[in-house]
Amino acid sequence: MAIFHDMIEKTMEVFMDDFSVFGNSFFTCLTNLENMLKRCEDTKLALNWEKSHFMGKEGILLGHKISKKGIEVDKEKIEVILKLPHPATVKGIRSFLGHAGFYRHFIKDFSKISRPMTHILEKNSPFIFSNKCIRAFRTLIDKLTEAPILIAPN
């Protein structure tokens, strides 16, 4: 967002229509938050107060849990994925791979593991959800439930 151009990466990060204000101490964070809110007021940017969270030690941002430990998968989103039956249609495969693919950076060799299912998505490929596809599906589900915490570089 252009209205925060001088604050981005210094006191806040903006992701589409989500943003996060940060600081290395409580006082700094409070000051940065005050500056961001003043900028919103000055530019008449309306915030959705029901979706706003202030001074938290962790939170969900873009479907990821962010805390001082690092970046984790959102357990609630994983619960939804875990309840999915294995896909029975091309649309089902696309849907599953879309959901699971959101967390691909947590899963080593995601593309290699999902290959049996992505092969079905290729043009003129018959829909045969083989044992390889079932194994790929189960492997991705398992990897999602044991996904590590990613630590952002300094």
N, C-alpha and C positions, 0 to 999 in steps of 0.2 A: 504494500500500500504506500502510495506516494506521500501521504501525510505523515508517515513515520520514517521517511527516508534517512533522516539523521540519527535515528535511534536504533535502527536495525543492526544487529550483531553487537551493538554496544550495551544496550539495556533491554532489548526485546528481540524476539524472532517472530516473523509473520509467515503463516502457512495458509494460503488461500484466504478464508474468512475466519481463521483461528489465529490467535496470537498469544504469546507467553512473555511476560515481563520477568526479568530475573535480576539478581544482585548477589554479591558474595557475602553480604551480611543482611540482617533483618532491616537495619536502618537504610542501607543502600537500596534494598528491594522496595521498601516503603517510599523512598524518594523517587525511584524510577516509576513506580506505580502512580504516584501523584502526578508526575510529569506526563505520563501516558494519558491519564484521565483528563488532565487539563487540555491536552492536545485534542482529545475527543470532543470535549466541550467547545473549544475554540472553533473546531471545524464542523460542529454539529453532527458528529458521527454518533449514531445511536447504538448502544450495546444491548444485547439481550441479557438482562440481569439474571434470568432463570438459568442460563447456560454459563454464567460467569462464576468463577471460583477465585477467591483471594487468599494469598499468603499460605498456600498449601505446601506441604513438603513433598507431595507427589500428586500426579493428576493424569488424566487421559487426554492425550493430544494426538489427533489424527489416527485414532485407533491403537495407539501405543501407550503403555504406562511409563511415564517419565518420573524418575526419582533420582536421589543422589547416588543410588546404586548403578543407574544406567537406564537403558531402554529395554522394556520387556513387552511381551505380547499382552494384550488385554484379555484376561481370563474369561470375561463374559463373552467375548467374540469367539474364543476357542470353544466354549461350552456349546454354542450354536453349531459350530462346525462338527464337533464330536457327535452330535445327534443325527447328522445327515446319514441316510443310507447310501450305499455305493450307487453312483449314477446309473440310470437305466436308459438315458437318452443323451444325444449330443448336447442338448441344452443343459442337461444335468451336469455333464462333464465341464462345460464352459463355466457354469455357476460354481461348481466346487473348486475348479482351478483358479477362478477369480477370487474366491474367498481365501483359499489357501495361499495363493500367489501374493496376496497382500502382505504376508509374513515371510516371503521367500528369502529375505536377507537373514532370517533366523535359521534357515534350513540349508545346511551344506549340500551341494549337488541337487538342489531343487529341480532344475531342468532335466537332469539325468534321471532322477527318480520318477518324475511325472511323464517321461517320454512315452511309455505305453499308452497313456491316456491322450496325450497331445497328438499322437499318431492318428487316432480315431477322428480328430478334428480336421485332418487334411482332406482336401477336395477328393472326391470319388473313393474315399476310404470306407469300407463297410463298417457298420456298427457291430463290433464283437467285443464285448467287455470280458476279455479273457482272464485267466488266472494271473497273468502278468499285470493286468490292469488292477485287479483286486489287490494284489500285493503292493502295487504302487500306491493305491488309495490308502491302504492300511498303514504303510510306511509313512506317508505324509501325515496322517492323523497322529501316529505315534510321535513323530518328530515335532509336531506342533505342541503336543502336551509336555514335551521335555525341552522346549525351546529355551536357549540360554538367555542370559541378560547381556545385551550389547552395551559396551562402554564406549561412549563417544570419545574421539581423540581430543586432546586439549587444543 
